[in-house]
Amino acid sequence: MRNSAGSETEKGLSMNTLFYVVCIVAIVFTADTIQKYLKVKNQEKKSDPELEETLAHIERLEERIRVLERIVTEHRTDLKSEIDRLK
C-alpha cells in the first residue's frame, strides 16, 4: 500500500509542478505580447508629426495643381495676367 500511496503523491506533485510551469510560460508570453503592443502603439504616436507634415505638403501640392488647372482652362487673355500675379 505504501508504494501506491507514494506514487500518487509523486504524481500529484508532478502535476502541480507542471501546472506552475505552464502558468509561468503563459505569463511570460502574455507579458511579451503586451510589451510588443505598447511598443507599436508608442511608435504610432511618434510618427504623427511626420504624418501631419506630409499631409500639409500634399495639401500645398493639391492647391498648386488647382491653380495650374485653372490657368490652363481660362482664356488666353487671362493667362498672362495670372502668370504675372503668381510671380
N, C-alpha and C positions, 0 to 999 in steps of 0.2 A: 504493500500500500504506500509506503513512503516514496518509492520510486515514481509512482504515477502522480502523487501529490507534488513532488519536487519538479517534475517535468511540466506540470500545469502552471506552477509558479514561474518557472523559467519562460514558458510560453507567454504568460500574461506580461511579464517583464519585457520580453522581446516585442510584444505588440505595443506596449507603452513607449518604448524607445523608438519604434518605427513611426508611431503617431507623432512624436515630438520632432523627429527628423523631417517628416512630411510638412509639419506646421512651420518649421524654420525655413525650409526651402520655399514654401508658399509665401511667407513673409518677405523673404529676400527678393523673390520675383516681383511681388507687388510693389515693394519699395523702389525697385529699379524702374518699373513701368511708370510709377508716379514721378520719379526723378526725370525720366526722359520727357514725359508730358509737360512738366513745368519748364524744362529747358526749351522745348519747342515753343511754348506759349510766350516765354520771355523773349525769344528771338523775333517773334512776330511783332512785339511791341517795339523792339529796336529798329525794325525795318520800316516803321510807319513814317518817319520823317523823309526817308528816301522815296517812299511811295508818294507822299504829298508833293515832293519836289518834281517827280516825274509827271504826276497828273497836272501840275501847274505848267510844266513845259509843253505837254500835249495841248493844253488849252490855248497857250500862246500860238502854237503852230496851227491849230484849227482856226484861230482868228486871222492869222496871216493868209490861210487858204481862202477864207471867206472874202477877204479884201481882194485877193487876186481873182477870184471868181467874179466878183462884182465888177472889177476893172475890165475883164475880158467880155463880159456880157453887156456893158454900157456902150453907148455910141462913141464913135471915134473922137468927136469933138471934146467929150468929157474925159477921154483917156489922158490927154496931155495935162490937163489941169489936175487930175487925180495923181498922176505921177509926180508933178511938181509939189503937190500938197504933202505927199509922203516923204519927200526929201527933207 
